[in-house]
Amino acid sequence: MKLRIAILGTRGIPNYYGGFEHISEYVSAGLVKHGHAVTVYNSHNHPYSKDNWNGVEIRHCYDPEYLIGTAGQFIYDMNCLLDARKRNFDVVMLMGYTSSSVWGPLYPKNSTIISNMDGMEWKRSKYSRAVQKFLKYAEKLAVQYSQYYVADSMVIKSYLKDKYNIDSKYIPYGADVFTDIEREQYHFTQAVKEDYFLLMARMEPENNIETILEGFNKSNSTKSFKVLGNTDNRFGKFITNRFANDERIQFKGAIFDTPKVRSLQNNSYLYFHGHSVGGTNPSLLEAMASEALIAAHNNPFNKSVLNKDAFYFSNAAEVTQLVENVQRKDLEKNMVMNNLRKIKYQFNWERVIDQYEEFIVESYKRKNYEAIVADMRYQR
């Protein structure tokens, strides 16, 4: 069965931003290869301005976020939905709900609506209490106006079942196994193997960047600590000022060259993953695929992916202990190889794309079957 599928809720593809853009890029192209007609909605000021990308139709909608800030996201999502209502899609898949679920009454009536439910956005500490309250409301609306649901973490799947009594389909993110070409991206003058610690994250409090760097700052390590991420926001500036006197800490800014990022992950002595909110995080999977030894924040999201194949920390003192004591011997090598096997057999993109296709087709059939049954009952 070949379907007309639309993907909304992201800034667009190819990915220049984050998680939902990342997975939309892979899934849309994969679905096209499987014979489906796929449309992805892009912000009108997305760097990619063409109308087709790897067989995926791109529709550009006006996005005033650059003019009016966050409120512009709501207008952009509304514009995308209004356009989608004209296109007669079989399936509309919404990536997240933050600024789209308030437009639930505008969801195309004849399309099968699937929402990827994101990772409890209302828990993010960067938001005020008022915003957190709104995000809980937006989550509730997404459940109300959607027909089928995707959870990218088993933790999220369990939460949705407990909170709303809905069954969601667990489909994680994916990652590609580290290649020899990527392995050669960094010359020894740029990144001496296992001579530095590394973290890569958006500069946000819930990513525990301050905790990680404070722990390193208090350590007696002679290695450097490379920090990848845009530090132009308020928290980023706070962090750079906070640790400006530690010459070992190097803020490298945002790097969008994936092979170089993965080479840095591969060469690191220990990769710190501080994310504490959300589902399966793409940067964590990439670190696993890049054969990095990982120290992760101790929370259910990270543990559900890494299990026993990582070191864990909850505070700066535990970070200091890891920095000063972690070795690179047989135990640690086994942890790296176990995570690589997870990428090959559980979190690989081919498997993820197949799971999305199977769920999309199944949801479409189920909705239409239920519609036929309902119509038959009405005619009686």
VENMO-V226493 format. One record per pair of residues at least 12 apart in sequence whose ideal C-beta (glycine too) atoms are under 10 Angstrom apart, sorted by sequence separation. I is the first residue (numbers start at 0). J is the second residue. D is the distance in whole Angstrom. If there is no record, write none. Layout:
BEGIN
i j d
I J D
I J D
END
This chain:
BEGIN
i j d
8 20 10
9 21 9
11 23 8
12 24 4
27 39 5
45 57 8
47 59 9
62 74 7
63 75 7
79 91 10
121 133 8
122 134 9
155 167 7
156 168 8
157 169 10
212 224 7
226 238 8
238 250 8
251 263 8
270 282 9
283 295 7
293 305 6
297 309 10
6 19 9
9 22 9
10 23 10
11 24 9
12 25 9
26 39 9
39 52 8
61 74 8
62 75 4
80 93 9
93 106 8
120 133 10
121 134 4
122 135 10
156 169 5
198 211 6
211 224 8
226 239 9
270 283 9
295 308 10
297 310 10
298 311 9
9 23 5
12 26 10
23 37 10
45 59 7
60 74 9
61 75 7
62 76 9
79 93 9
100 114 8
120 134 5
121 135 5
155 169 8
156 170 10
198 212 8
212 226 7
272 286 7
295 309 5
297 311 4
310 324 10
8 23 8
9 24 9
12 27 6
13 28 9
24 39 8
43 58 10
44 59 9
45 60 10
60 75 6
63 78 9
91 106 7
99 114 8
119 134 9
120 135 9
121 136 9
148 163 9
150 165 10
154 169 10
196 211 9
211 226 9
235 250 8
270 285 10
271 286 10
272 287 10
280 295 10
293 308 8
294 309 7
295 310 7
296 311 7
297 312 6
298 313 9
310 325 6
6 22 10
7 23 9
12 28 8
23 39 6
37 53 10
39 55 5
40 56 10
41 57 5
43 59 5
60 76 9
61 77 10
62 78 8
91 107 6
119 135 9
121 137 8
150 166 10
151 167 10
153 169 6
196 212 10
226 242 9
270 286 5
292 308 9
293 309 4
294 310 4
295 311 6
296 312 6
297 313 5
6 23 5
23 40 10
37 54 8
38 55 7
39 56 7
40 57 8
41 58 7
42 59 7
43 60 6
44 61 9
45 62 8
60 77 9
61 78 5
62 79 9
76 93 9
90 107 10
117 134 9
120 137 8
121 138 7
142 159 8
148 165 6
150 167 4
151 168 10
152 169 8
198 215 9
235 252 10
270 287 9
283 300 9
287 304 8
292 309 8
293 310 7
294 311 7
295 312 8
296 313 7
297 314 9
6 24 10
9 27 10
36 54 9
37 55 5
38 56 4
39 57 6
40 58 5
41 59 5
42 60 7
43 61 5
44 62 6
60 78 4
61 79 10
89 107 10
91 109 10
92 110 10
96 114 6
120 138 7
147 165 9
148 166 8
149 167 6
150 168 7
151 169 8
152 170 10
153 171 9
208 226 7
224 242 9
235 253 10
264 282 9
283 301 7
287 305 8
291 309 10
292 310 8
293 311 10
294 312 6
296 314 10
20 39 9
35 54 10
36 55 9
37 56 7
38 57 8
39 58 8
40 59 8
41 60 7
42 61 8
43 62 6
44 63 10
59 78 10
60 79 5
76 95 10
80 99 7
88 107 6
91 110 4
92 111 9
93 112 7
94 113 10
95 114 8
96 115 9
119 138 8
147 166 9
148 167 4
149 168 5
150 169 5
151 170 6
152 171 7
196 215 6
267 286 9
270 289 8
272 291 9
286 305 10
6 26 7
35 55 10
36 56 7
38 58 6
40 60 6
42 62 4
43 63 9
44 64 9
59 79 10
60 80 9
76 96 10
79 99 8
87 107 8
89 109 9
90 110 6
91 111 7
92 112 8
93 113 7
94 114 8
95 115 6
96 116 7
97 117 7
117 137 10
138 158 10
142 162 8
143 163 9
145 165 9
147 167 8
148 168 7
149 169 8
150 170 8
151 171 6
152 172 9
208 228 8
230 250 6
270 290 10
271 291 10
275 295 10
276 296 10
280 300 7
284 304 7
297 317 8
6 27 6
20 41 10
31 52 10
32 53 9
41 62 9
42 63 10
44 65 6
58 79 8
60 81 8
61 82 10
76 97 9
77 98 9
81 102 9
84 105 7
86 107 8
88 109 9
89 110 7
90 111 5
91 112 6
92 113 5
93 114 5
94 115 5
95 116 8
96 117 6
117 138 8
138 159 9
142 163 5
147 168 7
149 170 5
150 171 9
151 172 6
224 245 8
229 250 10
230 251 9
231 252 9
264 285 7
265 286 9
270 291 4
272 293 6
273 294 9
274 295 8
275 296 5
277 298 10
279 300 7
280 301 8
283 304 6
287 308 8
296 317 10
310 331 9
4 26 9
5 27 10
31 53 7
32 54 7
40 62 10
42 64 8
43 65 10
44 66 10
60 82 6
76 98 5
77 99 8
80 102 5
83 105 9
84 106 8
85 107 9
87 109 7
88 110 5
89 111 7
90 112 8
91 113 7
92 114 8
93 115 7
94 116 10
95 117 4
116 138 7
141 163 10
142 164 10
145 167 10
149 171 10
196 218 9
206 228 8
208 230 10
223 245 10
225 247 10
226 248 7
227 249 10
228 250 8
230 252 7
231 253 9
260 282 9
264 286 5
267 289 9
269 291 8
270 292 7
271 293 8
272 294 7
273 295 8
274 296 7
275 297 9
276 298 8
278 300 6
279 301 9
283 305 8
287 309 9
296 318 10
4 27 8
31 54 4
42 65 9
59 82 10
60 83 9
75 98 8
76 99 4
79 102 9
80 103 9
83 106 8
84 107 5
87 110 8
88 111 9
90 113 6
91 114 9
92 115 7
93 116 9
94 117 8
95 118 9
97 120 6
139 162 9
142 165 6
223 246 9
224 247 6
225 248 8
226 249 7
227 250 9
228 251 8
229 252 6
230 253 9
263 286 10
264 287 9
265 288 9
266 289 9
268 291 9
269 292 5
270 293 5
271 294 5
272 295 4
273 296 5
275 298 5
277 300 6
286 309 10
294 317 9
308 331 10
6 30 9
28 52 8
29 53 10
30 54 9
31 55 6
58 82 6
73 97 9
74 98 9
75 99 9
76 100 9
77 101 9
78 102 10
80 104 10
81 105 7
83 107 6
84 108 8
86 110 9
93 117 10
96 120 8
97 121 10
114 138 10
117 141 9
138 162 8
139 163 8
196 220 8
202 226 9
223 247 5
224 248 5
225 249 5
226 250 5
227 251 5
228 252 7
229 253 4
261 285 6
264 288 9
265 289 5
266 290 10
267 291 6
268 292 7
269 293 8
270 294 7
271 295 8
272 296 7
274 298 8
275 299 10
276 300 8
279 303 8
280 304 8
294 318 8
310 334 8
20 45 9
27 52 8
28 53 5
30 55 8
31 56 9
58 83 8
72 97 7
73 98 5
76 101 8
77 102 5
80 105 5
84 109 9
95 120 8
116 141 7
138 163 9
142 167 10
195 220 10
203 228 9
209 234 9
216 241 9
222 247 7
223 248 7
224 249 7
225 250 8
226 251 6
227 252 7
228 253 6
229 254 10
260 285 7
261 286 8
264 289 4
265 290 5
266 291 9
267 292 8
269 294 5
270 295 9
271 296 9
273 298 10
275 300 7
278 303 9
279 304 6
308 333 8
309 334 7
4 30 6
13 39 10
16 42 10
27 53 8
28 54 7
29 55 10
72 98 4
73 99 8
76 102 6
79 105 10
80 106 7
81 107 10
84 110 9
115 141 10
116 142 8
196 222 6
197 223 9
198 224 8
199 225 9
200 226 8
202 228 5
208 234 8
212 238 7
216 242 6
221 247 8
223 249 6
224 250 10
225 251 6
226 252 9
227 253 7
228 254 9
260 286 9
263 289 8
264 290 8
265 291 6
267 293 10
274 300 7
275 301 8
278 304 9
283 309 9
308 334 4
309 335 10
4 31 9
12 39 5
27 54 9
28 55 6
71 98 9
72 99 9
80 107 8
83 110 8
114 141 5
135 162 10
194 221 9
195 222 5
196 223 7
197 224 7
198 225 8
199 226 8
200 227 8
201 228 6
202 229 7
208 235 9
215 242 9
220 247 7
227 254 6
261 288 7
262 289 8
264 291 4
274 301 7
294 321 5
307 334 8
308 335 8
2 30 8
11 39 6
12 40 10
13 41 10
24 52 8
27 55 5
58 86 8
69 97 9
70 98 9
73 101 7
77 105 7
114 142 8
194 222 6
195 223 4
196 224 5
197 225 5
198 226 6
199 227 4
200 228 5
201 229 7
202 230 6
206 234 9
209 237 8
213 241 8
216 244 9
217 245 10
257 285 8
261 289 4
263 291 9
264 292 10
273 301 9
294 322 9
306 334 10
308 336 9
309 337 10
1 30 10
11 40 7
12 41 7
16 45 9
24 53 9
26 55 10
27 56 9
42 71 9
69 98 8
73 102 8
76 105 9
112 141 10
116 145 8
193 222 9
194 223 7
195 224 7
196 225 7
197 226 8
198 227 7
199 228 6
202 231 8
203 232 8
208 237 10
209 238 6
212 241 8
213 242 8
216 245 5
218 247 9
225 254 10
260 289 8
261 290 9
264 293 9
272 301 7
305 334 9
308 337 4
309 338 8
9 39 7
10 40 9
11 41 3
15 45 7
27 57 10
42 72 9
56 86 10
114 144 8
115 145 10
195 225 5
196 226 9
197 227 7
198 228 8
202 232 6
204 234 6
208 238 6
212 242 5
215 245 8
261 291 9
307 337 8
308 338 5
2 33 10
4 35 5
5 36 10
6 37 7
7 38 9
9 40 8
10 41 7
11 42 5
15 46 6
24 55 9
114 145 4
191 222 10
201 232 8
202 233 9
203 234 6
216 247 8
258 289 10
294 325 7
306 337 8
308 339 10
1 33 8
2 34 9
3 35 8
4 36 7
5 37 8
6 38 7
7 39 8
8 40 8
9 41 8
10 42 5
11 43 9
13 45 9
15 47 8
23 55 9
43 75 9
101 133 9
112 144 7
113 145 7
114 146 9
116 148 5
117 149 10
118 150 9
191 223 9
202 234 5
203 235 9
209 241 7
215 247 7
216 248 7
227 259 10
257 289 10
272 304 10
305 337 9
306 338 9
308 340 9
1 34 5
2 35 5
3 36 5
4 37 5
5 38 5
6 39 5
7 40 5
9 42 9
11 44 9
12 45 8
13 46 8
14 47 10
42 75 6
97 130 10
112 145 5
113 146 7
114 147 8
115 148 8
116 149 7
117 150 9
118 151 7
119 152 10
190 223 10
201 234 9
202 235 3
204 237 9
208 241 10
209 242 9
212 245 8
215 248 7
227 260 7
272 305 9
292 325 7
305 338 7
308 341 8
0 34 9
1 35 6
2 36 7
3 37 8
4 38 7
5 39 8
6 40 7
10 44 9
11 45 4
13 47 6
41 75 10
64 98 9
100 134 10
103 137 10
111 145 10
112 146 5
113 147 5
114 148 6
115 149 4
116 150 6
117 151 8
118 152 7
201 235 9
202 236 8
204 238 10
208 242 10
292 326 10
304 338 9
0 35 9
1 36 7
2 37 9
3 38 8
4 39 9
5 40 7
10 45 6
11 46 9
12 47 7
40 75 9
43 78 9
101 136 8
111 146 6
112 147 7
113 148 7
114 149 7
115 150 8
116 151 8
117 152 10
119 154 9
190 225 8
202 237 8
292 327 7
306 341 9
9 45 10
10 46 10
11 47 7
40 76 9
42 78 10
97 133 9
100 136 9
101 137 6
104 140 10
110 146 9
111 147 7
112 148 10
113 149 6
115 151 7
116 152 10
118 154 8
119 155 7
202 238 6
212 248 6
227 263 7
305 341 8
42 79 9
97 134 7
100 137 5
103 140 5
118 155 6
202 239 9
227 264 9
272 309 8
304 341 8
40 78 9
41 79 9
96 134 9
99 137 8
100 138 7
102 140 9
103 141 8
106 144 6
117 155 8
212 250 10
225 263 7
275 313 10
293 331 10
13 52 6
40 79 4
98 137 8
100 139 8
101 140 6
103 142 10
105 144 9
106 145 8
116 155 6
119 158 7
270 309 9
271 310 9
273 312 9
292 331 5
12 52 6
13 53 9
39 79 10
40 80 9
97 137 6
100 140 4
101 141 10
103 143 6
104 144 7
106 146 9
115 155 10
116 156 9
118 158 9
119 159 10
272 312 10
292 332 8
11 52 9
12 53 9
96 137 5
97 138 9
99 140 9
100 141 4
103 144 3
225 266 10
269 310 8
271 312 8
293 334 8
304 345 9
13 55 10
40 82 7
95 137 9
96 138 6
99 141 8
100 142 8
102 144 9
103 145 8
116 158 9
225 267 8
290 332 10
292 334 6
293 335 8
304 346 8
12 55 7
40 83 7
96 139 9
100 143 8
101 144 10
116 159 6
119 162 10
224 267 10
292 335 6
13 57 10
38 82 9
96 140 7
97 141 9
100 144 6
224 268 10
291 335 7
12 57 7
38 83 8
96 141 3
99 144 9
100 145 8
222 267 10
223 268 10
224 269 10
226 271 9
273 318 9
290 335 5
293 338 7
11 57 7
95 141 8
96 142 9
222 268 6
289 335 10
290 336 8
292 338 9
11 58 9
116 163 10
222 269 9
224 271 9
271 318 7
291 338 8
11 59 8
38 86 7
93 141 8
96 144 9
202 250 10
220 268 9
287 335 8
290 338 8
291 339 10
6 55 9
11 60 9
96 145 8
116 165 9
289 338 10
290 339 6
38 88 7
271 321 8
287 337 9
288 338 8
289 339 9
4 55 10
5 56 9
7 58 10
11 62 9
37 88 10
40 91 10
93 144 9
116 167 6
196 247 9
202 253 10
271 322 9
287 338 4
288 339 7
10 62 8
36 88 9
93 145 7
115 167 9
195 247 9
196 248 9
197 249 10
199 251 9
201 253 9
269 321 7
286 338 8
287 339 7
290 342 9
3 56 10
5 58 8
7 60 9
36 89 9
37 90 10
38 91 10
39 92 10
92 145 10
114 167 9
115 168 10
269 322 7
287 340 10
288 341 9
289 342 9
10 64 9
35 89 9
40 94 10
91 145 10
113 167 10
195 249 8
197 251 9
199 253 9
228 282 10
268 322 9
284 338 9
287 341 6
288 342 4
35 90 9
37 92 10
39 94 10
92 147 9
94 149 9
113 168 9
115 170 8
199 254 8
227 282 9
283 338 9
287 342 5
288 343 9
93 149 10
215 271 8
269 325 6
90 147 9
92 149 8
214 271 9
268 325 8
284 341 9
285 342 9
269 327 9
284 342 7
288 346 8
212 271 9
268 327 7
287 346 7
288 347 9
30 90 10
211 271 5
69 130 9
199 260 7
210 271 9
211 272 9
212 273 10
284 345 10
10 72 9
30 92 10
211 273 5
269 331 9
284 346 5
197 260 10
208 271 9
210 273 7
283 346 10
284 347 10
8 72 10
199 263 8
207 271 8
209 273 9
284 348 10
10 75 8
27 92 10
199 264 8
206 271 10
207 272 9
208 273 6
210 275 10
281 346 10
26 92 9
197 263 6
206 272 9
207 273 3
8 75 10
197 264 6
206 273 5
207 274 8
279 346 8
7 75 10
8 76 7
26 94 9
195 263 9
197 265 10
199 267 10
205 273 8
206 274 5
207 275 6
7 76 7
23 92 9
190 259 9
197 266 8
198 267 9
204 273 10
205 274 7
206 275 7
9 79 10
189 259 9
197 267 4
203 273 10
205 275 5
206 276 9
265 335 10
8 79 8
23 94 6
195 266 8
196 267 6
197 268 8
198 269 10
199 270 8
200 271 9
203 274 9
204 275 9
205 276 5
206 277 10
7 79 5
8 80 10
22 94 7
184 256 8
190 262 7
193 265 10
194 266 8
195 267 6
196 268 6
197 269 8
198 270 7
199 271 9
200 272 8
203 275 10
204 276 10
205 277 9
6 79 10
7 80 7
184 257 10
185 258 9
189 262 9
190 263 6
192 265 8
193 266 7
194 267 9
195 268 6
196 269 5
197 270 5
198 271 4
199 272 8
200 273 6
201 274 9
203 276 9
5 79 9
19 93 10
20 94 8
184 258 5
185 259 7
189 263 9
192 266 5
193 267 7
194 268 7
195 269 9
196 270 8
197 271 7
198 272 7
199 273 10
200 274 7
206 280 10
5 80 10
7 82 9
19 94 4
183 258 9
184 259 5
190 265 9
191 266 8
192 267 9
193 268 4
196 271 7
197 272 10
198 273 6
7 83 6
18 94 9
19 95 6
125 201 10
181 257 8
182 258 9
184 260 9
185 261 10
186 262 10
190 266 5
192 268 9
193 269 9
206 282 10
5 82 9
6 83 10
18 95 9
125 202 10
181 258 4
184 261 8
185 262 4
189 266 9
190 267 8
191 268 10
5 83 5
125 203 5
180 258 7
181 259 8
184 262 4
185 263 7
124 203 8
125 204 6
126 205 10
181 260 9
182 261 9
183 262 8
184 263 9
187 266 9
123 203 7
124 204 5
125 205 7
178 258 8
181 261 5
182 262 6
185 265 9
200 280 9
214 294 10
5 86 7
7 88 10
123 204 8
124 205 5
125 206 10
177 258 9
181 262 6
184 265 9
185 266 6
201 282 9
6 88 10
123 205 5
124 206 10
175 257 9
180 262 10
184 266 10
200 282 7
3 86 8
5 88 4
8 91 10
122 205 8
123 206 10
178 261 9
181 264 10
182 265 6
199 282 5
211 294 8
3 87 7
4 88 7
5 89 9
6 90 9
7 91 6
8 92 8
9 93 10
177 261 6
181 265 8
182 266 9
198 282 9
199 283 10
3 88 5
4 89 7
5 90 7
6 91 8
7 92 7
8 93 5
9 94 5
177 262 8
211 296 9
2 88 8
3 89 5
4 90 5
5 91 5
6 92 5
7 93 5
8 94 4
9 95 8
175 261 9
199 285 9
210 296 8
2 89 4
3 90 7
4 91 8
5 92 7
6 93 8
7 94 7
8 95 5
174 261 9
177 264 8
199 286 8
1 89 9
2 90 6
3 91 10
4 92 7
5 93 9
6 94 7
7 95 10
8 96 8
177 265 6
198 286 10
207 295 10
0 89 9
8 97 8
26 115 10
197 286 9
207 296 5
8 98 8
206 296 8
8 99 5
205 296 9
207 298 10
7 99 7
8 100 10
23 115 9
22 115 8
197 291 8
19 115 7
198 294 9
18 115 10
218 315 10
19 117 8
196 294 9
214 312 7
217 315 7
224 322 9
7 106 10
18 117 9
193 292 9
216 315 8
217 316 8
220 319 9
18 118 9
214 314 8
215 315 9
218 318 8
219 319 9
222 322 8
211 312 8
213 314 9
214 315 4
217 318 8
218 319 5
5 107 8
210 312 8
213 315 4
214 316 7
216 318 9
217 319 5
218 320 9
220 322 5
210 313 8
212 315 9
213 316 9
214 317 7
215 318 6
216 319 9
218 321 9
219 322 9
220 323 6
210 314 6
211 315 8
214 318 2
215 319 7
218 322 4
219 323 6
5 110 8
174 279 10
207 312 8
210 315 5
213 318 7
214 319 4
217 322 9
218 323 5
4 110 9
8 114 8
172 278 8
173 279 9
207 313 9
209 315 8
210 316 10
212 318 8
213 319 8
214 320 8
215 321 9
216 322 10
217 323 10
218 324 10
3 110 9
4 111 9
6 113 10
8 115 8
125 232 9
171 278 8
172 279 5
174 281 7
181 288 10
182 289 9
207 314 9
210 317 9
211 318 5
214 321 8
215 322 5
125 233 9
171 279 4
172 280 8
173 281 9
174 282 10
177 285 9
181 289 8
182 290 9
207 315 9
210 318 7
214 322 6
215 323 10
2 111 9
4 113 9
6 115 10
8 117 9
125 234 7
169 278 9
170 279 9
172 281 5
174 283 9
175 284 9
214 323 10
169 279 9
171 281 10
172 282 10
174 284 4
175 285 8
177 287 10
178 288 10
211 321 10
172 283 9
173 284 7
174 285 5
176 287 10
177 288 6
178 289 10
207 318 9
211 322 9
172 284 6
173 285 10
174 286 9
176 288 6
177 289 5
171 284 8
172 285 9
174 287 7
175 288 6
176 289 9
177 290 6
174 288 4
175 289 10
176 290 9
177 291 9
173 288 9
174 289 8
158 278 10
155 277 9
156 278 9
196 318 10
154 277 10
155 278 5
154 278 7
155 279 9
152 277 8
153 278 9
154 279 9
196 321 9
151 277 8
152 278 3
153 279 9
196 322 7
22 149 10
151 278 4
152 279 5
150 278 7
151 279 5
152 280 9
22 151 8
149 278 10
150 279 9
151 280 9
196 325 10
151 281 10
19 151 10
171 303 10
172 304 10
18 151 8
171 304 8
193 327 6
158 299 10
157 299 9
26 170 9
29 173 10
154 298 9
155 299 10
154 299 5
155 300 8
26 172 10
153 299 9
154 300 5
157 303 10
25 172 9
26 173 9
152 299 8
153 300 9
154 301 10
22 170 9
25 173 6
152 300 6
154 302 9
155 303 10
22 171 9
25 174 10
151 300 10
152 301 10
154 303 6
22 172 6
25 175 9
153 303 5
154 304 10
21 172 7
22 173 8
124 275 9
125 276 10
152 303 6
153 304 9
21 173 9
123 275 9
124 276 8
152 304 8
19 172 10
21 174 10
122 275 8
123 276 5
18 172 7
122 276 5
123 277 8
121 276 9
122 277 9
118 274 9
120 276 8
119 276 6
120 277 8
118 276 6
119 277 7
117 276 10
118 277 3
119 278 9
117 277 7
118 278 4
117 278 7
118 279 9
116 278 8
118 280 9
177 339 8
115 278 9
176 339 7
177 342 9
176 342 6
174 341 9
175 342 8
176 343 6
174 342 5
173 342 8
174 343 10
171 341 10
175 346 10
176 347 8
173 345 9
174 346 6
175 347 8
173 346 5
174 347 7
175 348 6
171 345 7
172 346 7
173 347 6
174 348 7
175 349 10
171 346 6
173 348 4
172 348 9
173 349 8
173 350 7
174 351 9
173 351 4
171 350 9
172 351 7
173 352 8
170 350 9
171 351 7
119 300 9
170 351 6
173 354 10
118 300 7
170 352 10
170 353 10
171 354 9
17 201 8
170 354 5
16 201 10
169 354 9
170 355 6
168 354 8
168 355 9
170 357 9
170 358 7
168 357 9
169 358 10
168 358 5
167 358 10
168 359 10
168 361 9
168 362 8
151 351 10
149 354 9
149 355 8
149 358 7
148 358 10
149 359 10
147 358 7
147 359 9
149 362 10
147 361 9
148 362 9
147 362 4
146 362 7
147 363 9
146 363 10
147 365 8
146 365 9
147 366 8
146 366 6
146 369 9
21 257 10
16 255 9
15 255 7
115 355 10
14 255 9
113 355 9
14 257 9
113 358 8
113 359 7
111 359 8
111 360 10
113 362 6
111 361 10
112 362 9
113 363 9
111 362 5
111 363 5
110 363 9
111 364 9
113 366 10
111 365 8
112 366 9
111 366 5
110 366 9
111 367 8
22 279 10
109 366 10
18 277 8
22 281 7
111 370 10
18 278 9
21 281 5
18 279 9
20 281 10
21 282 9
109 370 9
18 280 7
19 281 9
18 281 5
21 284 10
92 355 8
17 281 8
18 282 9
21 285 9
17 282 9
92 358 10
14 281 9
92 359 7
90 359 5
89 359 9
90 360 9
92 362 9
89 360 9
90 362 7
90 363 6
89 363 6
90 366 9
89 366 10
89 367 9
29 348 7
33 352 8
28 348 10
29 349 8
32 352 8
33 353 8
35 356 7
26 348 9
29 351 8
30 352 7
33 355 10
34 356 10
25 348 5
29 352 3
33 356 6
25 349 10
28 352 9
29 353 8
35 359 8
26 351 7
27 352 9
30 355 7
35 360 9
22 348 9
25 351 7
26 352 6
29 355 8
30 356 6
25 352 7
29 356 8
33 360 10
26 354 10
27 355 10
22 351 8
26 355 5
30 359 8
22 352 10
25 355 9
26 356 9
22 355 9
26 359 9
4 355 10
4 356 9
2 356 9
4 359 6
0 356 10
4 360 10
2 359 7
2 360 7
0 359 10
1 360 9
4 363 9
0 360 6
2 363 6
0 363 8
0 364 8
END
